[in-house]
Amino acid sequence: MKRGFYTIMAAQFFSSLADNALFVAAVVLLRTEGHPEWQRAALVPMFALFYVVLAPFVGAFADARPKGQVMFISNAIKVAGCLLMLFGMHPLAAYAIVGLGAAAYSPAKYGILTELLPASMLVKANGWIEGLTIASIILGVLLGGQLVGPALSAHLLGFDFPAITTGIDTPPEAAIMLLVFVYMVAAWFNTRIPLTGAVQTPMPANKLLLLADFWSCNTRLWRDKLGQISLATTTLFWGVSGNLRYIVLAWSAAALGYSTTEASRLVGVVAIGTAVGAVLAIRMKLEQAPRLMPLGIAMGVLVIGMNFIDTVWVAAPFLIVLGALGGFLVVPMNALLQHRGHNLMGAGRSIAVQNFNEQTCILLLGAFYAASTGMLGLSAFAAITIFGVVVAGVMWLIKRWHAHNCRAYPAEIERLLVIARNDNAHG
């Protein structure tokens, strides 16, 4: 790997660490301020909001300037969202601003991989990036749980700046203030990312033209016989995974009687499994990715199985296996999707299309869960059952879709697989 790749990994680690710790702190902040349960569930779709709304623009923005610079600006937006949360803005609105920073960050983070590395190293690079991201999720959720816990929060609240009154009086507020500095560390690493020499595509003077361009890119990727399968798979995976982060917190409280600090450890356990699966998937080749779709069906069945667990000694290994299946599935699919997108439209735009679809899935599923919790009183057990059925059922349909493509368009499928195989071998 080129040296710049490790700088990207460091920047991604600290930014993702803060993102995940902030999620736990925001959940506790809403509870501390007396907001209803549905608003805590709504944190997930609120984070996804700007991924969806600004998808036509962030990809073009990432392609228009050096991606290290884009990542720096994105982390600055995240810092602004944290400060607004501390200065009295409603936590949901402030968390959406942090999501705005994340929406701008993602096309640059993944797009720079295709600029820096050959196609033959994309699966390996994705494995390391996803593995490190999962590690940051584990540590971030654990960090957030500990920061709002009684032990660490007492020390944080006991620290005073000389002659300055901060107005930080609760454990989640102290946690958020500390996370501002973590984002700053990530921003420093962004300044060290080397220039790749890739040709940059200026944004048009009339930004509305980007809407037509984005729709064209989105349509092109959905019509590609391999792009559509990898896009459908990653969209479903991240849509469900994004919401499971909160559902595991709710399930841990209902099934095991866990506090937020204790439940955050189980979210980390799922992430450990995903990291293991991601690392194991490094040796997979681009053209082998479609063969892994049965793992998605198995993952959905295992999600339903959570309803029958009532002890942590069963829950921990079970959640590790669940996460490992997802990690092993998503890394090759992600690499194949990036490969097809880069060939069809360019790195930043293809990642923006991917983010739009995945975050739309997160937003819709999260909005459904929040509405069901607020209006219908849906329990964590019922939500888990629905999510499991959705995962298994939709993955089965995607598998059937790919089988139909192989029968109806054998020459086209073979041509695309040969391109992927050749790029993987000689890129």
Secondary structure, DSSP 4 states (H G I P E B T S, - for coil): --HHHHHHHHHHHHHHHHHHHHHHHHHHHHHHTT--HHHHHTHHHHHHHHHHHTHHHHHHHHHHS-HHHHHHHHHHHHHHHHHHHHTT--HHHHHHHHHHHHHHHHHHHHHHHHHHS-GGGHHHHHHHHHHHHHHHHHHHHHHHHHHTSHHHHHHHHH---TT------SHHHHHHHHHHHHHHHHHHHHTTPPP--PPP-PPPSSTTHHHHHHHHHHHHHHHSTTHHHHHHHHHHHHHHHHHHHHHHHHHHHHHH---HHHHHHHHHHHHHHHHHHHHHGGG--GGGGGGGHHHHHHHHHHHHHGGG--SHHHHHHHHHHHHHHHHHHHHHHHHHHHHHHHHHT-HHHHHHHHHHHHHHHHHHHHHHHHHIIIII---HHHHHHHHHHHHHHHHHHHHHHHHHHHHH-HHHHHHHHHHHHHHHHH-
